[in-house]
C-alpha cells in the first residue's frame, strides 16, 4: 500500500483529503506544519506529496524547491493544492518541479484521479537510459549529457526532453506535451511550451537540432540513432 503525505494547515481540508485517500486504498498521513513533515521525511519517504502553498513558517513553494533539490527527494512526485489559481502561480510551481496543480475549491474525486495519474506517469518514466545522436539521458539519476558533457536542465526542461525522447519520431502537439509532463488539460498557454523548447535547445547546443518544430502542430524529436 502506497503512502501519501499531505501538508495542509486547514484541519478540515486535511482530514477530508486523508479520509478520501484512505478510502481509495492509500495510507495517508497529514501534517499541519512543515516541521513535522520534514521530520517524517527524515524517517521514511512517501510515494507522493500533496502540498498546500500557503503554510505557516515555510510556504509550499519553498518546500517544493527543497524537495526537488535534494539528492534523496528530487524524484518524489508532488501535487500542489492551493487557492492560488493564477497562471503565473501554476507556472512557477510546475517549473520548480510540481507534477500537478489543483486549485481550491476542488473535487475530492478529481484529486484522487490526479494522484493516481501522477503515480502512473512516474512508473512509466522509469526507463534507465535513452539516447538520441549525441544526447544521453539517464532517467534514474535525472542526468543528461551531450557528447559526454553534463548539461544542467531545470525540472521542466528535463521532463520535456524525456517525453520527446520517449516518443522519438512522433509529432507531439503542445497540448499533448503539457498533458504528459504536467497532467493538465491544456490549462496553460501554448507559449509556455515554446519558451521551454527554446531554452532546452540552447542548453543542448548543436544537439538541440534534433528537436524539430512542426508548424501549426507542435514538436518532434528526429534522431539518426537512438535506443528506446
N, C-alpha and C positions, 0 to 999 in steps of 0.2 A: 504494500500500500504506500503510495507516494505522499510525502509530507509537504505541506504548503504553509509558509509563514505569511501572515497578514499584519502589516504595520498600519494602524489606524487609531487616532486618539478619540474618535467618536464611539463610545461604548455600544450604542445601538447598532450602528453600521457594522462594527467589528463582530459583534455577536451574530448578526444576521448572515454575514459572509461566511463566518466559520461554521455556522449551522448548515448553510447551503453546501459548502464544500464537504462537510462530513456526510451529508445525505447523498452526495454524488460519489462517495467511495474514497475520498481523500482523508488523510489525517491532517487536521488544520490546527494551527497554533497562532493565537492573536497576541499582538503586542501594542500597548498603549503608548509606549515611549521608545525612541531609538536605542537607548542604552540597553534595555532588556533584549532588544532584537540582536544587537551586536554580541551580547553575552551568549545568546543561544547559538549564533553562527559560529562562535568560537568552539562550541562543543560538537555541533553537527549541522551540516548544510542541508537545506531543504531541496526539493525538486524544482521549486518555483517560489517567487516572492511577489505578493500583491502589495503595492506600496502607495500610500497616500502622499501627496505633495506637501500639504500644509500640516506640519507636525511641530510639536514643542521642542525646543533646544536645537534640533537639526532637521532642516527640511528634506523632503523626499528626493529632490534632485541632487543634493549633496550626498545622500546615502547611495543613490544610483551611481554617481560618479566614483565613489569609493569602491563599490562592488565591482564595477567594470574595470577598475584599475588594479584590483587585487589579483595576485597570481592564482589563488585558490577559488576566487569568486567571479572571475571575468566571464565565465561561460554560464553563470547562473541566470536563468530566464527571469525577467522582471516585467510585471504588468503595472503600469501607473494607474491609480484610481484617484481622481480629483475633480473638484468642482471647476477647476480652471479649464475652460473649453476653447480658448482662443487658439488659432492655428499656430501662432508663434510658440505657445507653451507646448503644444503637441510636438512640433518640430524639434524644439530644444530637448525634450525628453527622449524622443526617438533617436536623435542624432547622438545623444550621450549613451545610447545602448539599450533603451527600453524595447521590449519585444512587442508591446501593445500599449494602448492608452484608452482607458474607459472613463467617460465623464459622468459625474453625478448630476441629476439622479440617474440611476441605471437599473436595468433589468437583471435580477439575480440569475435567471436562466441564460441570458446572453453572456454574463460574466463567466459562468461555468463553461459555456460553449467556447469562449475565448481562451480560457485556461487550458482546456483540452486541445485546442488548435495550436497553441504555443508549444505545449509539450510534444505534440505530434511533429511539429516542424523541427524542433530541436533533435528529435530522434532521426528525422530524415536527413539532417545536415551532418551526420556522423561519419561521412566518408573520410578516411585518413589522409588521402593525398590526391590532388588534382594538378594536372599540368596543361599548359597551352603555350606552345612555342617556348619563349624564354621565361615564362611565368610559372612558378611553382607555388601551390597553395597547400599548406598543411593545416587542416581544419582543427584537430585537437589542440594544437599549440597556437592557433589563430595567427600563423606566421605566413608571410608572403615574401618571396624572393624573386628578383629579376636578374638573370644571368649570375646567380649566386649571391647577389647583394640584397640584403634585407630592406624591404620597403615598409615604412611606417604608415599604416592606414587607420582611419577612425573606425569605430564600430560599424557605422552605416556603410562606409566605403568597402570594408571587408565583406559584409553581408551582400552587398551589391555585386562585387566581383565573384563571390562564391556562387550566387544564384546564376549569374551569366555563365560561369564555367561549368556548372552542373547541367546547364541547358545549352551546351555548345552547339552551334548551328541552328538553333531555334530562335525565331524572331519573337521577342517578348514586348508586349505593349507596356506603356508606362503604368497603366492600371494593374497589370499582372505583376510587375516588379514591386509596386507598392504593396500589393496583396501578399506576395510571397515573402517579402522582407519584414513588413510591419503588421500584416494581418488586418489591414484596414480595407474598407470598401471604398477605395478611391476617395478618401476623406481629405487628402492633401492635393494641392495644385500640382499639375504635371511638371511645372518648372522646378519643383523640388528634386525630382529625379534628374532632370537636365543638369542642375547645378552639381549634384553628386557625381554624375558621369564625367563632367568637365574636370572636377578636382581629381577623380580617380585616374583619368587619362594622364594628367600632368604628373602625378606621382609615379605612374608606371613608365614614364618616359617614352622611348621609341616603341616599347612593347605595348603601350596603350592603344596602338593602331589596330589591335585585334578586336577592339570594341567598335563595331560599326553602327552608324546611325541609319535607321530605315525610315526615311522621311514619311511623316504623316502616320507612323505606326509606333515605333519605339526603338529598341536596340537589339543587337545580335552579336555574339562572340564568334568570330571566324578565326580558327587556328589551323595551321598546316599540319600540326601534330598535337596529340593530347592523349591523356589517359583518364578515362572516366568510368 
